[in-house]
Amino acid sequence: MEPKAHEIKNPINFVNNFSGVSVELIDELRETLDDLGLDSKARTQIAELTDTQRDNFNKIVQHGERGRDCVIIAVPRRRSFLCRS
């Protein structure tokens, strides 16, 4: 049975959306922590950790979009191949 594009894209879109929201939450967290008046060492550590998290989530979105694009391209090709067979 041939998978439908939306059946594959929906989980990818969920991951992309979840990762995008997580990036926004990291930014909000940093704004909140900035208001706490932490010492420079703590601020530096928090900045490094949250930058790493943000970068990781952005990579997830980037690769998820690539996967989604592959599905968009592959499913119609498969369908046209099956129709020609």
DSSP file (Angstrom, degrees, kcal/mol; ACC not computed):
  #  RESIDUE AA STRUCTURE BP1 BP2  ACC     N-H-->O    O-->H-N    N-H-->O    O-->H-N    TCO  KAPPA ALPHA  PHI   PSI    X-CA   Y-CA   Z-CA
    1    1 A M              0   0    0      0, 0.0     0, 0.0     0, 0.0     0, 0.0   0.000 360.0 360.0 360.0 133.4    0.0    0.0    0.0
    2    2 A E        -     0   0    0      1,-0.1     2,-0.1    77,-0.0    73,-0.0  -0.597 360.0-126.4 -79.1 128.1    1.4    3.4   -1.0
    3    3 A P        -     0   0    0      0, 0.0     2,-0.3     0, 0.0    -1,-0.1  -0.470  22.8-124.2 -71.1 145.8    1.9    5.9    1.9
    4    4 A K    >>  -     0   0    0     -2,-0.1     4,-1.0     1,-0.1     3,-0.8  -0.677  17.2-120.8 -89.2 146.9    0.2    9.2    1.4
    5    5 A A  H >> S+     0   0    0     -2,-0.3     4,-3.1     1,-0.3     3,-0.9   0.879 111.3  54.4 -55.7 -42.4    2.4   12.3    1.6
    6    6 A H  H 3> S+     0   0    0      1,-0.3     4,-2.3     2,-0.2    -1,-0.3   0.814 100.7  60.3 -66.5 -27.8    0.4   13.8    4.5
    7    7 A E  H <4 S+     0   0    0     -3,-0.8    -1,-0.3     1,-0.2    -2,-0.2   0.792 115.6  34.2 -68.1 -26.6    0.8   10.6    6.6
    8    8 A I  H <X S+     0   0    0     -4,-1.0     4,-1.1    -3,-0.9    -2,-0.2   0.813 118.1  51.7 -92.6 -38.3    4.6   11.1    6.4
    9    9 A K  H  X S+     0   0    0     -4,-3.1     4,-3.2    -5,-0.2     5,-0.3   0.845  96.8  67.9 -70.5 -33.8    4.6   14.9    6.5
   10   10 A N  H  X S+     0   0    0     -4,-2.3     4,-2.3     1,-0.2    -1,-0.2   0.921 102.9  43.1 -56.9 -48.8    2.4   15.3    9.6
   11   11 A P  H  > S+     0   0    0      0, 0.0     4,-2.2     0, 0.0    -1,-0.2   0.893 115.0  51.0 -64.5 -35.6    4.9   13.8   12.1
   12   12 A I  H  X S+     0   0    0     -4,-1.1     4,-2.5     2,-0.2    -2,-0.2   0.929 110.4  48.8 -65.1 -43.6    7.7   15.8   10.4
   13   13 A N  H  X S+     0   0    0     -4,-3.2     4,-3.0     1,-0.2     5,-0.2   0.885 108.7  54.3 -62.6 -38.3    5.6   19.0   10.7
   14   14 A F  H  X S+     0   0    0     -4,-2.3     4,-2.9    -5,-0.3     5,-0.2   0.942 109.7  46.5 -59.9 -47.4    4.9   18.2   14.4
   15   15 A V  H  X S+     0   0    0     -4,-2.2     4,-2.5     2,-0.2     5,-0.2   0.921 113.7  48.9 -61.9 -44.5    8.7   17.9   15.1
   16   16 A N  H  X S+     0   0    0     -4,-2.5     4,-2.4     2,-0.2    -2,-0.2   0.938 114.5  44.7 -60.7 -47.4    9.4   21.2   13.2
   17   17 A N  H  X S+     0   0    0     -4,-3.0     4,-2.5     2,-0.2     5,-0.2   0.918 113.3  50.1 -64.3 -44.0    6.6   23.0   15.0
   18   18 A F  H  X S+     0   0    0     -4,-2.9     4,-1.9    -5,-0.2    -1,-0.2   0.898 112.5  47.5 -61.6 -41.7    7.6   21.6   18.4
   19   19 A S  H  X S+     0   0    0     -4,-2.5     4,-1.9    -5,-0.2    -1,-0.2   0.896 110.5  51.8 -67.9 -40.6   11.3   22.6   17.8
   20   20 A G  H  X S+     0   0    0     -4,-2.4     4,-1.7     1,-0.2    -2,-0.2   0.913 110.6  47.6 -62.5 -42.8   10.3   26.1   16.7
   21   21 A V  H  X S+     0   0    0     -4,-2.5     4,-2.3     1,-0.2    -1,-0.2   0.877 108.3  56.4 -64.7 -37.4    8.2   26.7   19.8
   22   22 A S  H  X S+     0   0    0     -4,-1.9     4,-2.1     1,-0.2    -1,-0.2   0.876 103.9  53.1 -63.1 -37.5   11.1   25.4   21.9
   23   23 A V  H  X S+     0   0    0     -4,-1.9     4,-2.0     2,-0.2    -1,-0.2   0.923 109.3  49.3 -61.9 -43.7   13.4   28.0   20.4
   24   24 A E  H  X S+     0   0    0     -4,-1.7     4,-2.2     1,-0.2    -2,-0.2   0.899 109.7  51.4 -62.5 -40.3   10.9   30.7   21.4
   25   25 A L  H  X S+     0   0    0     -4,-2.3     4,-2.7     2,-0.2    -1,-0.2   0.875 106.7  53.8 -65.4 -37.0   10.7   29.3   24.9
   26   26 A I  H  X S+     0   0    0     -4,-2.1     4,-2.4     2,-0.2    -1,-0.2   0.921 108.4  49.7 -62.4 -42.8   14.5   29.3   25.2
   27   27 A D  H  X S+     0   0    0     -4,-2.0     4,-2.0     2,-0.2    -2,-0.2   0.912 111.7  48.1 -62.3 -42.1   14.5   33.0   24.2
   28   28 A E  H  X S+     0   0    0     -4,-2.2     4,-2.3     2,-0.2    -2,-0.2   0.900 110.0  52.9 -64.0 -40.7   11.8   33.7   26.8
   29   29 A L  H  X S+     0   0    0     -4,-2.7     4,-2.7     1,-0.2    -2,-0.2   0.922 108.7  49.6 -60.0 -45.0   13.7   31.8   29.4
   30   30 A R  H  X S+     0   0    0     -4,-2.4     4,-2.2     1,-0.2    -1,-0.2   0.896 109.6  51.2 -63.2 -40.4   16.8   33.9   28.7
   31   31 A E  H  X S+     0   0    0     -4,-2.0     4,-1.1     2,-0.2    -1,-0.2   0.919 112.0  47.5 -62.0 -42.9   14.9   37.1   29.0
   32   32 A T  H  < S+     0   0    0     -4,-2.3     3,-0.5     1,-0.2     4,-0.3   0.919 112.2  48.9 -63.9 -44.4   13.5   36.0   32.4
   33   33 A L  H ><>S+     0   0    0     -4,-2.7     3,-1.3     1,-0.2     5,-0.6   0.840 104.0  60.4 -66.6 -32.5   16.9   35.0   33.6
   34   34 A D  H ><5S+     0   0    0     -4,-2.2     3,-0.9     1,-0.3    -1,-0.2   0.839 100.7  56.2 -61.8 -31.8   18.4   38.3   32.6
   35   35 A D  T 3<5S+     0   0    0     -4,-1.1    -1,-0.3    -3,-0.5    -2,-0.2   0.579  92.2  72.6 -76.3  -9.2   15.9   40.0   34.9
   36   36 A L  T < 5S-     0   0    0     -3,-1.3    -1,-0.2    -4,-0.3    -2,-0.2   0.614  99.6-126.7 -83.7 -12.4   17.2   38.0   37.9
   37   37 A G  T < 5 +     0   0    0     -3,-0.9    -3,-0.1    -4,-0.3    -2,-0.1   0.909  40.7 179.4  70.2  42.1   20.5   39.8   38.2
   38   38 A L      < -     0   0    0     -5,-0.6    -1,-0.1     1,-0.1    -5,-0.0  -0.341  33.8 -95.9 -72.7 157.2   22.7   36.8   38.1
   39   39 A D     >  -     0   0    0      1,-0.1     4,-2.4    -2,-0.0     5,-0.2  -0.242  38.6-103.4 -69.2 165.7   26.5   37.1   38.2
   40   40 A S  H  > S+     0   0    0      1,-0.2     4,-2.4     2,-0.2     5,-0.2   0.833 119.0  55.1 -64.5 -33.6   28.4   37.1   35.0
   41   41 A K  H  > S+     0   0    0      2,-0.2     4,-2.4     1,-0.2    -1,-0.2   0.937 111.1  44.4 -64.2 -45.8   29.7   33.5   35.4
   42   42 A A  H  > S+     0   0    0      2,-0.2     4,-2.7     1,-0.2     5,-0.2   0.911 113.2  51.2 -64.8 -42.6   26.1   32.2   35.7
   43   43 A R  H  X S+     0   0    0     -4,-2.4     4,-2.6     1,-0.2    -1,-0.2   0.902 110.4  49.7 -60.9 -40.9   24.9   34.4   32.9
   44   44 A T  H  X S+     0   0    0     -4,-2.4     4,-2.5     2,-0.2    -2,-0.2   0.928 112.0  47.4 -63.9 -45.5   27.7   33.1   30.6
   45   45 A Q  H  X S+     0   0    0     -4,-2.4     4,-2.4     2,-0.2    -2,-0.2   0.919 113.9  47.1 -62.1 -43.9   27.0   29.4   31.5
   46   46 A I  H  X S+     0   0    0     -4,-2.7     4,-2.9     1,-0.2     5,-0.3   0.913 111.6  51.4 -64.2 -42.5   23.3   29.9   30.9
   47   47 A A  H  X S+     0   0    0     -4,-2.6     4,-2.3    -5,-0.2    -2,-0.2   0.916 110.8  48.3 -61.5 -43.5   24.0   31.7   27.6
   48   48 A E  H  X S+     0   0    0     -4,-2.5     4,-2.0     2,-0.2    -2,-0.2   0.929 114.5  45.3 -63.1 -45.3   26.2   28.9   26.4
   49   49 A L  H  X S+     0   0    0     -4,-2.4     4,-2.4     1,-0.2    -2,-0.2   0.929 115.7  44.8 -65.4 -45.7   23.7   26.2   27.3
   50   50 A T  H  X S+     0   0    0     -4,-2.9     4,-2.7     2,-0.2    -1,-0.2   0.850 111.0  54.2 -71.2 -31.9   20.7   28.0   25.8
   51   51 A D  H  X S+     0   0    0     -4,-2.3     4,-2.6    -5,-0.3    -1,-0.2   0.916 109.7  48.4 -63.7 -41.5   22.6   28.8   22.7
   52   52 A T  H  X S+     0   0    0     -4,-2.0     4,-2.4     2,-0.2    -2,-0.2   0.922 112.7  47.9 -63.5 -44.2   23.5   25.1   22.3
   53   53 A Q  H  X S+     0   0    0     -4,-2.4     4,-2.6     2,-0.2     5,-0.2   0.931 112.0  49.3 -62.2 -45.3   19.8   24.2   22.8
   54   54 A R  H  X S+     0   0    0     -4,-2.7     4,-2.5     1,-0.2    -2,-0.2   0.926 111.5  49.2 -60.0 -45.6   18.6   26.8   20.3
   55   55 A D  H  X S+     0   0    0     -4,-2.6     4,-2.1     1,-0.2    -1,-0.2   0.906 110.7  50.9 -61.0 -41.9   21.2   25.6   17.8
   56   56 A N  H  X S+     0   0    0     -4,-2.4     4,-2.1     2,-0.2    -2,-0.2   0.928 111.6  46.5 -62.3 -45.6   20.1   22.0   18.3
   57   57 A F  H  X S+     0   0    0     -4,-2.6     4,-2.3     1,-0.2    -1,-0.2   0.890 110.8  52.8 -65.2 -38.5   16.4   22.8   17.8
   58   58 A N  H  X S+     0   0    0     -4,-2.5     4,-2.5    -5,-0.2    -1,-0.2   0.883 108.3  51.1 -64.0 -36.9   17.2   24.9   14.7
   59   59 A K  H  X S+     0   0    0     -4,-2.1     4,-2.8     2,-0.2     5,-0.3   0.894 107.7  52.9 -65.0 -39.7   19.1   21.9   13.2
   60   60 A I  H  X S+     0   0    0     -4,-2.1     4,-2.5     2,-0.2    -2,-0.2   0.933 111.3  46.1 -60.3 -45.2   16.1   19.7   13.9
   61   61 A V  H  X S+     0   0    0     -4,-2.3     4,-2.7     2,-0.2     5,-0.2   0.931 112.1  51.5 -62.0 -45.7   13.8   22.2   12.1
   62   62 A Q  H  X S+     0   0    0     -4,-2.5     4,-1.8     1,-0.2    -2,-0.2   0.930 115.0  40.7 -58.7 -47.9   16.3   22.4    9.2
   63   63 A H  H  X S+     0   0    0     -4,-2.8     4,-2.5     2,-0.2    -1,-0.2   0.846 113.1  55.0 -72.3 -33.0   16.6   18.7    8.8
   64   64 A G  H  X S+     0   0    0     -4,-2.5     4,-2.7    -5,-0.3    -2,-0.2   0.908 107.7  49.2 -64.2 -41.4   12.8   18.2    9.3
   65   65 A E  H  X S+     0   0    0     -4,-2.7     4,-2.5     2,-0.2    -2,-0.2   0.895 110.5  51.1 -64.3 -38.7   12.1   20.7    6.5
   66   66 A R  H  X S+     0   0    0     -4,-1.8     4,-2.1    -5,-0.2    -2,-0.2   0.924 111.3  47.7 -62.9 -43.8   14.6   18.8    4.3
   67   67 A G  H  X S+     0   0    0     -4,-2.5     4,-2.0     2,-0.2    -2,-0.2   0.906 111.2  50.8 -62.7 -42.4   12.8   15.6    5.1
   68   68 A R  H  X S+     0   0    0     -4,-2.7     4,-2.4     1,-0.2    -2,-0.2   0.914 109.4  50.8 -61.5 -43.1    9.4   17.1    4.4
   69   69 A D  H  X S+     0   0    0     -4,-2.5     4,-2.1     1,-0.2    -1,-0.2   0.883 107.9  53.1 -62.9 -37.9   10.7   18.4    1.0
   70   70 A C  H  X S+     0   0    0     -4,-2.1     4,-3.1     2,-0.2    -1,-0.2   0.896 109.3  49.0 -63.4 -39.5   11.9   15.0    0.1
   71   71 A V  H  X S+     0   0    0     -4,-2.0     4,-2.4     2,-0.2    -2,-0.2   0.921 109.0  52.4 -65.3 -43.7    8.5   13.5    0.9
   72   72 A I  H  < S+     0   0    0     -4,-2.4    -1,-0.2     1,-0.2    -2,-0.2   0.895 117.3  38.9 -60.0 -39.7    6.8   16.2   -1.3
   73   73 A I  H  X S+     0   0    0     -4,-2.1     4,-1.2    -5,-0.2    -2,-0.2   0.903 117.9  47.7 -75.9 -42.5    9.1   15.3   -4.2
   74   74 A A  H  X S+     0   0    0     -4,-3.1     4,-2.5    -5,-0.2     5,-0.2   0.885 103.5  57.3 -73.2 -40.9    9.2   11.5   -3.7
   75   75 A V  H  X S+     0   0    0     -4,-2.4     4,-2.3     1,-0.2    -1,-0.2   0.931 108.1  45.1 -64.0 -47.6    5.5   10.7   -3.3
   76   76 A P  H  > S+     0   0    0      0, 0.0     4,-2.5     0, 0.0    -1,-0.2   0.888 113.2  52.4 -63.0 -34.6    4.3   12.2   -6.6
   77   77 A R  H  X S+     0   0    0     -4,-1.2     4,-2.3     2,-0.2    -2,-0.2   0.922 109.7  48.3 -64.0 -42.7    7.2   10.5   -8.4
   78   78 A R  H  X S+     0   0    0     -4,-2.5     4,-2.5     1,-0.2    -1,-0.2   0.917 111.3  50.9 -62.9 -42.3    6.2    7.2   -6.9
   79   79 A R  H  X S+     0   0    0     -4,-2.3     4,-2.0     1,-0.2    -2,-0.2   0.924 111.4  46.5 -62.7 -44.7    2.6    7.7   -7.9
   80   80 A S  H  X S+     0   0    0     -4,-2.5     4,-1.5     1,-0.2    -1,-0.2   0.860 111.5  52.8 -68.0 -33.1    3.5    8.6  -11.5
   81   81 A F  H  X S+     0   0    0     -4,-2.3     4,-1.2     1,-0.2    -2,-0.2   0.921 109.4  48.4 -65.1 -43.2    5.9    5.6  -11.6
   82   82 A L  H  < S+     0   0    0     -4,-2.5    -2,-0.2     1,-0.2    -1,-0.2   0.859 109.0  53.7 -65.6 -34.8    3.1    3.2  -10.5
   83   83 A C  H  < S+     0   0    0     -4,-2.0    -1,-0.2     1,-0.2    -2,-0.2   0.831 109.1  48.7 -69.0 -30.9    0.7    4.7  -13.0
   84   84 A R  H  <        0   0    0     -4,-1.5    -1,-0.2     1,-0.2    -2,-0.2   0.735 360.0 360.0 -78.9 -22.0    3.2    4.0  -15.8
   85   85 A S     <        0   0    0     -4,-1.2    -1,-0.2    -5,-0.1    -2,-0.2   0.499 360.0 360.0 -72.5 360.0    3.8    0.4  -14.7
